[in-house]
Amino acid sequence: MLPDIFGALANPARRTILDELRNGPRTAGDLTGLLEQSRSAASEHLAVLREAGLVREERRGRHQVYHLQAAGMAEVGSWLKHYEHYWSRRLDALGDLLDEENPS
């Protein structure tokens, strides 16, 4: 079964975790404190991200340290790329409309 990357990214708490991990590895405790959620809720979010291949965990003594796995985002980037042309056209059309209403 393929990981559900989009499902993992759908939750704001998980996006917060990923944003924090862009700055470097963090312990599970650090991430739990950041989310202001119970340890079990934060653990569940981390498990979803791990299963989706977006983070990896490393044992350091008594601590679980999480690392961002940015390669997992490649699927998201590929999917979004298909819409880039659409949005570029829409923004160009908006720019043209604004130029017509406010000629220099």
N, C-alpha and C positions, 0 to 999 in steps of 0.2 A: 504494500500500500504506500502511495506517495504521501509525503508530509503535507499537511494543510497549512501552507505558509500564509495564505490570505486570511484564513480563520485565526491564525495566531496573531496576525497584525491588526485584526479587527478590534481588539480590546485595548483601550487607552492605557491601562496599567502596563500591559506588555510593551507598548510603544515607549512608555516612560523608561522601562528597563533597558530597552535597546538603545535609546538616546543616551542613557547613563553609561552604558558599556562602550559607546563610541569613544569615551574618554579614557578607557582602559579597563582592565579586569576589576571586578568588585566581588566581595564576599556575599554570600547569601544574606547575612545579617545586615550588611550595608544596604542591599537592595530592599530588604523587608522594611527597614526604617524609612527609606525613601518613599515607599508606597503608602506608608501609614495604614497598613492592613495587617491582619493577623499573620502569624508565621505560616500557618497552613494555607491561607489564601495566596500568599506570595510564593510559597513552594509550588502550588498548583500552576501559577503563571509561569514559573521557571521551567516546570516540567513540560508545559505546552510548547514553550520556545525551544527547549532542548529536542523534543520530538519532531518539531518542524525543521530542525537543523539550523536554527538561527543563533543558538548559543551552544557552547560546550562547557562542561564542568570539569574542574580539576580539584583533586583532593590535596590540600596543603595542611598537614597536621590534623587539627580538629576542624578545620574550616573547609567549606566548599567554595571554590573561587570560580566565578563565571566569566567567560570570554565571549565577545561578539564573534560570530561566524558570518562575516559579511558576504561570503560566497553564496549563502542561502538566499540572499536578496536578489541574485541574478535573475531568477524566475520573475520576480516582481518587476524588475527593470525591463525585462524583455516584453512583458505584458503591457506595461505602460507606454513603451516605445511605439506600439501600434496606434496609440491615441495622440501622440505628439503632433503628427501631421494635421489631424482634425483640429486640435486646439490652436495650432499656428494659423490655420486658415481662418478660424473664428476670430482670433485676436486681430489678424490683418483686416478682416471685414469691419470689425469694430473701429479700428484706427482709421480706415477709409471713411466710415460714417461720421466720425468725429471731425475729420479734416473737412468734409463737405459742409458741416454745420458751423465750423469755426475756421474759415479760410484765413491764411496768414496775410 
